[in-house]
Amino acid sequence: MSVTDIIGLISSLITIVAGAITAHKYFTTKPGKQEILGRIAGTLIVLFGTFLGALVVSHLTNSHPTYPPPQISPTPTVMTTPSPTSMPVVATPSPTSIPVVATPSPTSIPVVATPSPTVIHIASNTILYSANWSNGLNGWTAPTTRTMEWHTSGTMLISDGTACCGMYYSTGVLTDDDIILAPYSPPVANYAVEAKIQLLPQHGNSFALGVVARYDSSTGVFGGVVQNAGPSDALITDITEQQPYTPDASWHTYRLEVKDNKFTLKIDNVTLVQGISNSALNTGHVGLLGLSGQLDVSSFDVIAL
């Protein structure tokens, strides 16, 4: 019930009470003129209060309808499902762990990269080495004691000719007794050895002079002039071709070219002997050969081919 409904109900009750009091006075006193008017007014008040009360009751009845009593729903029967009988759990034993033996990693063998051979390219006619005897032999040596026949004079290398009858005479093979070597080994196998040599008149019937290339432990290439108790010839070791040549007391340029397995001997820029041999193909050392003859050498060069 709202506040407005309560106020309306109270007003209706007051009107009914006021109307009842007026009606009582109407029936208990003698009527006069004024009393008759009061009674009429009281009657009207009673009727109005009755009408107003009926309206209030009707309003209350319409605004608050009566609801049927709530029906109590029966409580549903709960079917209890019996809990399944729990089966005893048998603990499964853990499998026995087998110790794992670590397999050692194989020892890695370091791979050493094989360096590629260095290919040297040198322009043709490049001077690779020039001898300098202004301060003595300057590293020039002979493998044996016959170095003693070689000396220097000013800027020249000279031989006194005391070395005689080396192994070359009997075998035609270079030996340590026949040569003197420069302190130089060319970086390439194709080169020319060139020397200016003068044969002095003081020599016997047998002598040898010239240049050496690709020399290594008694193996090498000799190119020059040899006289062995007879006419002298220009020749190259292991080359059967020979050319008669008689050196005089003048200066001559001896040049031995070794290119792959092709050998060439030039004297004063004239080709005298040329041939092919596979006996000495390595770079080797360079030097001079002199036997049983006094020699002067003014220059010695190694030139790339």
C-alpha positions as a printed NumPy array, in Angstrom:
array([[  0.   ,   0.   ,   0.   ],
       [  1.38 ,   3.389,  -1.038],
       [  1.375,   6.612,   0.981],
       [ -1.406,   8.054,  -1.239],
       [ -3.665,   5.063,  -0.441],
       [ -3.124,   5.51 ,   3.283],
       [ -3.964,   9.238,   3.148],
       [ -7.102,   8.531,   1.158],
       [ -8.258,   5.9  ,   3.675],
       [ -7.712,   8.23 ,   6.623],
       [ -9.685,  11.018,   4.889],
       [-12.613,   8.641,   4.294],
       [-12.638,   7.584,   7.936],
       [-12.628,  11.2  ,   9.093],
       [-15.532,  12.032,   6.788],
       [-17.525,   9.012,   8.018],
       [-16.911,   9.961,  11.667],
       [-17.882,  13.595,  10.989],
       [-21.034,  12.402,   9.258],
       [-21.915,  10.098,  12.174],
       [-21.599,  12.958,  14.677],
       [-23.81 ,  15.184,  12.613],
       [-26.412,  12.424,  12.251],
       [-26.418,  11.877,  16.002],
       [-27.161,  15.532,  16.588],
       [-29.908,  15.346,  14.011],
       [-31.784,  12.574,  15.737],
       [-31.253,  13.709,  19.351],
       [-32.193,  17.438,  19.212],
       [-35.3  ,  19.209,  18.218],
       [-35.161,  20.565,  14.857],
       [-35.03 ,  24.326,  14.243],
       [-34.429,  26.102,  11.056],
       [-30.74 ,  26.152,  11.465],
       [-30.699,  22.674,  12.785],
       [-32.609,  21.432,   9.782],
       [-29.943,  22.947,   7.523],
       [-27.189,  21.371,   9.637],
       [-28.841,  18.021,   9.481],
       [-29.153,  18.275,   5.716],
       [-25.485,  19.232,   5.529],
       [-24.529,  16.344,   7.8  ],
       [-26.51 ,  13.957,   5.695],
       [-24.737,  15.188,   2.589],
       [-21.38 ,  14.843,   4.344],
       [-22.209,  11.279,   5.372],
       [-23.214,  10.425,   1.828],
       [-20.109,  12.046,   0.439],
       [-17.855,  10.258,   2.966],
       [-19.594,   6.964,   2.166],
       [-19.093,   7.553,  -1.525],
       [-15.5  ,   8.585,  -0.996],
       [-14.802,   5.533,   1.18 ],
       [-16.322,   3.274,  -1.465],
       [-14.04 ,   4.799,  -4.049],
       [-11.016,   4.264,  -1.81 ],
       [-11.986,   0.642,  -1.112],
       [-12.622,   0.063,  -4.826],
       [ -9.23 ,   1.601,  -5.646],
       [ -7.52 ,  -0.543,  -3.092],
       [ -9.211,  -3.617,  -4.431],
       [ -8.312,  -2.89 ,  -8.059],
       [ -4.691,  -1.85 ,  -7.38 ],
       [ -3.928,  -4.899,  -5.238],
       [ -5.487,  -7.953,  -6.819],
       [ -5.645, -11.057,  -4.727],
       [ -3.277, -13.728,  -5.834],
       [ -3.975, -17.368,  -5.251],
       [ -1.832, -18.962,  -2.632],
       [  1.369, -20.289,  -4.051],
       [  1.363, -23.932,  -4.929],
       [  4.135, -25.762,  -3.177],
       [  5.817, -28.023,  -5.658],
       [  6.595, -31.386,  -4.204],
       [ 10.29 , -31.97 ,  -3.622],
       [ 11.554, -34.335,  -6.315],
       [ 12.916, -37.561,  -5.075],
       [ 16.662, -37.562,  -5.554],
       [ 17.882, -40.918,  -6.717],
       [ 21.218, -41.467,  -5.123],
       [ 23.538, -43.402,  -7.352],
       [ 25.709, -45.539,  -5.221],
       [ 29.372, -44.768,  -5.55 ],
       [ 31.223, -47.492,  -7.389],
       [ 33.346, -49.645,  -5.269],
       [ 36.818, -48.316,  -5.588],
       [ 39.303, -50.882,  -6.75 ],
       [ 42.593, -50.927,  -4.903],
       [ 45.276, -49.331,  -6.957],
       [ 48.342, -51.501,  -7.271],
       [ 51.396, -49.362,  -7.744],
       [ 53.271, -50.309, -10.872],
       [ 56.965, -50.464, -10.05 ],
       [ 59.075, -48.048, -11.972],
       [ 61.346, -49.798, -14.448],
       [ 64.894, -50.079, -13.312],
       [ 66.81 , -47.307, -15.016],
       [ 69.822, -48.527, -16.955],
       [ 72.717, -46.099, -16.649],
       [ 73.486, -44.565, -19.975],
       [ 77.166, -44.598, -20.727],
       [ 78.006, -41.538, -22.782],
       [ 79.706, -42.477, -25.991],
       [ 82.721, -40.206, -26.368],
       [ 82.629, -38.047, -29.419],
       [ 85.203, -39.104, -31.953],
       [ 88.282, -36.979, -31.83 ],
       [ 88.134, -34.676, -34.757],
       [ 91.277, -34.63 , -36.797],
       [ 92.044, -31.13 , -37.968],
       [ 92.072, -30.95 , -41.704],
       [ 95.111, -29.104, -42.896],
       [ 94.379, -27.437, -46.158],
       [ 97.025, -28.182, -48.713],
       [ 98.108, -24.852, -50.108],
       [ 97.886, -24.542, -53.814],
       [101.275, -24.192, -55.46 ],
       [102.124, -20.611, -56.094],
       [102.357, -19.882, -59.764],
       [104.934, -17.197, -60.442],
       [104.587, -15.199, -63.617],
       [107.654, -13.171, -64.546],
       [107.874, -11.134, -67.694],
       [110.231, -12.396, -70.333],
       [113.728, -10.84 , -70.368],
       [113.423,  -9.811, -66.722],
       [116.867,  -9.922, -65.077],
       [116.47 , -12.178, -62.055],
       [120.042, -11.991, -60.777],
       [123.284, -10.146, -61.529],
       [126.562, -11.087, -59.909],
       [128.563,  -8.462, -58.03 ],
       [132.189,  -9.305, -57.253],
       [133.319,  -5.828, -56.222],
       [133.565,  -7.024, -52.598],
       [134.99 , -10.494, -53.145],
       [133.265, -13.738, -54.021],
       [130.107, -12.427, -52.312],
       [128.622, -15.854, -51.617],
       [129.92 , -17.733, -54.643],
       [131.187, -21.14 , -53.553],
       [132.253, -24.463, -54.967],
       [131.12 , -27.696, -53.336],
       [134.742, -28.85 , -52.989],
       [138.146, -27.379, -52.095],
       [138.653, -26.395, -55.721],
       [137.089, -23.08 , -54.8  ],
       [140.676, -22.046, -54.23 ],
       [141.235, -21.602, -57.982],
       [138.55 , -18.856, -58.08 ],
       [139.311, -15.316, -56.958],
       [138.166, -11.802, -57.608],
       [140.044,  -8.936, -59.189],
       [138.335,  -5.595, -59.104],
       [134.82 ,  -6.34 , -60.314],
       [135.756,  -9.575, -62.11 ],
       [135.703, -13.23 , -61.114],
       [138.887, -15.005, -62.261],
       [140.201, -18.561, -62.328],
       [143.889, -19.354, -62.171],
       [143.372, -22.612, -64.073],
       [144.913, -24.848, -61.404],
       [141.918, -27.191, -61.428],
       [142.69 , -29.963, -63.877],
       [141.196, -33.056, -65.213],
       [137.812, -33.031, -63.51 ],
       [135.38 , -35.883, -63.768],
       [133.726, -34.231, -66.74 ],
       [136.576, -35.21 , -69.006],
       [136.101, -38.937, -68.47 ],
       [132.355, -39.196, -67.948],
       [130.796, -36.158, -69.547],
       [128.796, -35.64 , -66.322],
       [129.062, -32.534, -64.172],
       [130.604, -33.07 , -60.753],
       [131.228, -30.887, -57.747],
       [134.88 , -30.638, -58.775],
       [134.084, -28.8  , -61.991],
       [131.88 , -25.876, -60.98 ],
       [131.407, -22.825, -58.809],
       [127.845, -21.891, -57.839],
       [126.149, -18.527, -57.43 ],
       [124.303, -17.81 , -54.164],
       [121.024, -17.826, -56.043],
       [118.32 , -20.264, -57.158],
       [115.794, -18.911, -59.696],
       [112.098, -18.934, -58.711],
       [111.174, -20.294, -62.143],
       [112.52 , -23.217, -64.158],
       [112.603, -21.421, -67.501],
       [115.484, -18.989, -67.649],
       [118.769, -18.157, -69.382],
       [122.218, -17.987, -67.838],
       [124.479, -15.496, -69.586],
       [128.134, -14.718, -68.843],
       [130.932, -12.767, -70.531],
       [134.062, -14.934, -70.404],
       [137.603, -14.522, -71.714],
       [139.867, -17.552, -72.12 ],
       [143.476, -16.519, -71.619],
       [146.221, -18.105, -73.741],
       [147.619, -19.948, -70.748],
       [145.881, -23.299, -71.177],
       [146.812, -26.794, -72.223],
       [145.423, -29.109, -74.858],
       [142.413, -29.93 , -72.661],
       [140.126, -27.37 , -71.083],
       [136.467, -26.541, -70.508],
       [134.587, -23.328, -69.881],
       [130.974, -22.254, -69.875],
       [127.817, -21.76 , -67.772],
       [125.684, -24.117, -65.668],
       [121.905, -24.19 , -65.129],
       [119.492, -26.373, -63.119],
       [122.341, -27.853, -61.102],
       [121.415, -30.073, -58.154],
       [123.727, -32.728, -56.654],
       [125.818, -33.445, -59.737],
       [122.83 , -33.205, -62.048],
       [122.48 , -30.185, -64.255],
       [122.943, -28.669, -67.684],
       [126.282, -27.372, -68.91 ],
       [126.662, -25.264, -72.037],
       [130.023, -24.084, -73.339],
       [133.23 , -25.134, -75.055],
       [135.221, -28.281, -74.358],
       [138.56 , -29.378, -75.785],
       [139.763, -32.831, -74.843],
       [143.161, -33.449, -76.497],
       [141.748, -32.529, -79.856],
       [139.558, -29.956, -81.571],
       [137.276, -27.926, -79.307],
       [133.513, -28.102, -79.638],
       [130.515, -26.144, -78.467],
       [128.151, -28.506, -76.714],
       [125.394, -29.063, -74.159],
       [125.404, -32.012, -71.773],
       [123.015, -34.831, -72.781],
       [122.666, -33.325, -76.265],
       [124.427, -35.393, -78.903],
       [124.731, -32.513, -81.331],
       [128.001, -30.613, -81.148],
       [129.473, -27.798, -83.174],
       [133.168, -27.153, -83.732],
       [134.183, -23.942, -82.043],
       [137.576, -22.579, -81.173],
       [137.559, -19.749, -78.659],
       [140.211, -17.074, -78.951],
       [141.552, -14.654, -76.395],
       [138.712, -12.195, -76.99 ],
       [135.653, -11.71 , -74.797],
       [132.689, -13.845, -75.75 ],
       [129.135, -14.01 , -74.4  ],
       [127.99 , -17.523, -73.487],
       [124.246, -17.94 , -73.111],
       [122.492, -21.172, -72.077],
       [118.68 , -21.176, -72.318],
       [116.622, -23.838, -70.485],
       [112.926, -23.779, -71.308],
       [110.968, -26.815, -70.203],
       [113.013, -29.689, -71.71 ],
       [114.479, -27.672, -74.579],
       [118.07 , -26.449, -74.207],
       [119.851, -23.889, -76.405],
       [123.485, -22.706, -76.42 ],
       [124.33 , -19.363, -77.959],
       [127.766, -17.775, -78.249],
       [127.785, -14.094, -79.101],
       [124.051, -14.378, -79.831],
       [124.565, -17.106, -82.435],
       [122.775, -20.403, -81.83 ],
       [125.309, -23.232, -82.007],
       [123.631, -26.161, -80.265],
       [119.994, -26.934, -79.575],
       [118.236, -30.084, -78.388],
       [115.756, -31.764, -76.022],
       [116.583, -33.65 , -72.817],
       [114.588, -34.783, -69.783],
       [117.613, -35.207, -67.539],
       [117.323, -31.873, -65.666],
       [113.914, -30.25 , -65.368],
       [113.973, -28.728, -61.857],
       [114.83 , -25.123, -61.12 ],
       [118.198, -25.956, -59.545],
       [121.136, -23.641, -59.071],
       [123.244, -21.625, -61.517],
       [126.976, -21.14 , -61.866],
       [130.142, -21.426, -63.971],
       [132.413, -24.248, -65.095],
       [136.135, -23.841, -65.657],
       [138.862, -26.46 , -65.979],
       [142.547, -26.283, -66.896],
       [142.348, -22.785, -68.242],
       [142.729, -19.299, -66.923],
       [139.453, -17.395, -67.179],
       [138.192, -13.88 , -66.632],
       [134.466, -13.376, -66.062],
       [133.182,  -9.81 , -66.201],
       [129.438, -10.414, -65.818],
       [126.953, -13.111, -64.91 ],
       [123.177, -12.703, -65.265],
       [120.083, -14.875, -64.878],
       [117.263, -13.787, -67.175],
       [113.641, -14.986, -67.231],
       [112.358, -16.532, -70.45 ]])
